[in-house]
Amino acid sequence: MSEYLAPVFARLTLSSLFRAIRHGWEMFLITRPLSVSYAMIFAVIGVVILIGIERASFAPMIFPLAGGFMLVGPVLLSGFFAMADRVRRNELCRFSDIVHGFSRTSREMLTIALVCTLLFMIWVADVATVYGFTVGRVPASLLTLFFPSKNVLSFMIWSSVLGALLAFVIFSISAFSVPLLYYRRAGLVQAIVSSVTAVFANLLPSLLWAVILAVTIIGSILIFPLFLLTFPVLAFASHALYRELFPELSV
């Protein structure tokens, strides 16, 4: 018998998304120095990858790789969860809170992280194959993205379609299972089932939220400074959306 009670989810509306984003912005303003410093870690990694892609003249690969961040993004939110909990208790946030957030990472969360990472690697391999068939070995710099050739445009369309399908599957699995596991409200299987069930029971708001996340994160990765703002805001917004979808949260 499971030691957890099955989490009961509520209903989301389009207003829920706006409330979550507004809450995310307010949380960002409160925790701005720490949030920006934390986001900087991932932003620098992204910039290094983008520079490598540009130097290799594989610029069209930027979009699928940036979208791939959506596959591993949810497992990076523990630090923001910890900060959000401190603010709710009217306590000052410190860098040690981020460390504390990651110290709560369970084996189940690591399992989801591993699955997401493996799917990301498969995604990169598949996209590289599509790139080889559509674009080939023709050098492609960032300038080609503004006036794409027929082959580059074909690659961008097909990789976007494949990426959207995979990203939504991963979103359904990890979007709410990660916080459920973080707060010890469910076991691994129960958390995944609850997350998928809640997403499909709230399909329209969930789809819109997934699109908002994808478009904002991909655009922000391509425009380096913007990521330092959008990643924390969306992280806190995701936390607020989780709390509304799965109420009775105790911290």
Secondary structure, 3 states (H helix, E strand, C coil): CCCCCCCCCCCCCHHHHHHHHHHHHHHHHHCHHHHHHHHHHHHHHHHHHHHHHHHCCEHHHHHHHHHHHHHHHHHHCHHHHHHHHHHHCCCCCCHHHHHHHHHCCCHHHHHHHHHHHHHHHHHHHHHHHHHHHHCCCCCECHHHHCCCCHHHHHHHHHHHHHHHHHHHHHHHHHCCHHHHHHCCCCCHHHHHHHHHHHHHHCHHHHHHHHHHHHHHHHHHHHCHHHHHHHHHHHHHHHHHHHHHHCCCCCC
